[in-house]
Amino acid sequence: AYYYWHAVSENGEFASDAYFFCAVDDVFTIIGDQDCEARGHDRVAFTEVQIGDDGVSEVRLTAALAPKPQAARKATEPEAEPEPEPETAAVAASEPVTEPEVEPASPPTNLPQPTFTLTTDVPVADLLTTVPLDFPAVKAAILGEWGQDGSDLSVKIGPKRFEEFENGATKAAGAWRLTATCPGHGGAGPGVMLRYDASPDEKTCLVLQDLRDDGFALRDPGSEAEISYAR
C-alpha cells in the first residue's frame, strides 16, 4: 500500500519526510533499516506515497520542489541595512583603518571522538569471510599508517580521513568510508569509497580484496589493478 522515494538533483536533495532507510549509490536490496552505517550503508530520508485502489500513484519532481542553488538562495535574502556609525567616531585621513582581529571560536572539547576497536574475536585474516560482515571490525583493522608495496608511496588512514604521501611529503588527502559494495560493479565489495579534497564531486571505489594483520590489498573494479599495502 505504500512506496517511498528519495530524489537528488545537482543542487542537493529534494525535501524528504522522516522515513529513514538504509541505501547505497546503486540499485540495492537491503534487509532492515537499522544500523545502516555499521553495515556499510547510508541512512537516507525518504518520502512516503500511498498508492490508490488501482495500485498506481504518481510523483512529479517539479522545478518548484527542486533544491535551489546556493547563489539563488542568497540572492533572495534581504540585504541587512548598514549600522549607523556613532557620531563620536572620527579617524584622520592619513591614518589607516585596521579591523580588529577576531579570534576564531574554539571547537567544543566535550564532544565524543570516534573510536574504532575490533568488536569480534575473529582473526583479522578471516574478517572478510565472516557472514554477516563485521564492518566496524574491518574498518578498525585498516586504520593506521601503511606503505605501498614496491613504491615510495604511503598512506595514513584515520576514522574518516586519509592522507597519501610520497617520500614523506603529502601528495593528496580526502575523506573515506567503508561501503557494502562498489556501485556499478556487480556487487563487488566490501568497498573503500574515497573522495579526494582536490575533486570533491568525484568518488573512487576500490574493493577491499585482502586483509591481514600486517597488510591489505585494494582492487580497482574497473581496471582490475591491485594495490597492496603493508606496515
N, C-alpha and C positions, 0 to 999 in steps of 0.2 A: 504493500500500500504506500510505501514511502521510498523516495530516492533522494540522493544527496549530491550536490555539485559544488565544485570549487574551481574558480577561474582566475587566471593571471594574465595581465597584459604587459606591454613593455614598460609601463609606468608603475607597475606594482600589482597587488592583489585586489580583486573585487571585494566589496564588503561581504562578510560571511556571518552566519549565525554561529552560536556556540555549540555546534555539534562536531566534536573532535574525533578524528580517525587517524590511524597510522597510514602513512603513504610514502611513496618514493617517486622520483622523477622519471617514471616509465609506467607501462602497463603493469599492474600488480594485482596479486591476490594475497591478502594478509588477514590471517585469522586473529580476531581480538583487537581491541582498541586501547589496551593498557600497556604500560612500559614500552612505549614506542621507541624512544631513543636508546634504551638499553638493548633493544633488539635490532638496532641498526637502521631504524626508520625515522621519518619526520613525523611530528604531531601537527596535523593540519586542521584548520577550522573549515567546515562545510556548511552549506545552506540546505535546509530540508524542503522537499517538494512532495506534496501529497497528490497522487495521481487520481484521475476521475474514475467513474464507473466503467468507462471503456478502456481503461488501462493506458491512457495517453495523457501526457502533460507536456507543456512547452515552456522553456525558459528562454527569454530574449535578453541577450547581453548587449544592451544598447550603449551608445556613447555617453548617455547621461549617467549610466550606472558605473562606467569605467573609472578607474582611479585617474586623477588628473596629474599632469607633470608638475614637478616641484616649482618650476618657474611660473606656471599658470596660477598655482595656489598663492604664491607670494604676490602676484600682481593684483589679486582681488582683495588683499588685506589693506585696510586704510592706513595711510601713512600717519605716523604719530607727529603731532604738532611739536615744533621745537620749543623747548622750555625757555622762557624769557630769562635773559641774563640779569643778574642782580644789578641794581643801579649803582652800587658802590664799586663794581668791578672796573678797573682801569689798567691797561697794560701799555707801556711805552712802545712805540712803533719799532724802535731799534732792538727791543728785547725779544728773542724767540720765545714762542709759547710752547711749552712742553707738557704733554699729557702725563699725569701721574701713573707710575707703573702699578698695575693691579696684579697681586699675587694670585696665581691660579688656585682654584679650590682644590684642596687635598681630597683624594678619594677616601671614602669611609674605610676604616680599618677593621670594623667589626663584622664585615661580610664573610660568610664561609667561603673558603677557597676550594676549588675542585681537586679532589684527590682520587687516585685510582690504585687499587690494590687487587691482587689476584683473589677472586672470590670462590675459587674451587681448588680442590686438591689434585686436579688433573694435571699431569706434566705438560709443560709448555709445548713440547713436540706433538702432543695429542689434541691440543685445543681446537685445531681446525677440523678435526674429525668427530667432535662431540655433537650430539643432537639432543636438544636444541643447542645452537652455538652460543657460548657464553661471551657475549660482546664485551662486557666490562673487563673480563679476564684477558681477552685477546688484545684489547686496547692497552691495558696495563703492560702487557708483555712487549710492546714495541715502543714504549716510551724510553727516552734516553738519547745518548749520542752514539752514532753508528758511522762506520767508514764504508764507502762503496768499494767493492772488490775490484782490484785492477786499475784504480784511478786515484787521483788526488782529491776526489770529492768526498764530502761527508755531510751528515745531516743531524740536526738536533731536533727531536720530536717532543713537544710538550703536550699537555692535555688537550689544547685546542689549536696551538700554533706550531709551525715548524720553520726551521731556518736551514738553508743549504749553504755549504762552504766549499771553497776551492783553495787549496793550500792555506787553509786557516782564515781566509778572507770571506766575508759574507758575499754570496752570489745571488741569492733570492730568498724570499720569505713569503709566508702566507698562512691561511687557515686550512685545517683539515678535519675530517671526521670519518669514522668508520661507518660503512653502509652495508646493507644486506646483499646488494648486488651492484654491478656496474651497468647502468641503464643502456639499453640498446645492444647488449652483447649476450643475449640468450641466457640471462640469469647468472652470468659469471660472477662469482663473489666468494667470500666477502670482499668488498671493495674499499680502497682508501681513496676518498674523494678529496681532491686538492683544489684550492682556489688561491692563485698567486696574487700578491698585492699589486704587481705590475699590470695584471689583466683581470680585475675582479669580476668581470662579466663572463669569464670563461671558466669552465670546470674541467678538471682532468681526473679520470677514474682509473686506478690501477688495481688489478686483482692481487690480493694477498695470497701468493702461491705457496709459500713455505714459511714455517715459523719454528724456531728452535730457541734454546736458551741463549746461544751465542750469535744468533743472526736470523735474518728473514729475507725473503725474496718477493719482489713485486713483478707482475707481468702486465704489459700493455696489451689489452684485449684486441686492439686494432692491428698493431704490427706484430704481436706475439713476442716482442723483445722482452727479455728478462733482466732485471736489475737485482743484484744481491748485495746485502749489507751485513757487516759483522762488527762485533765490539772492538 
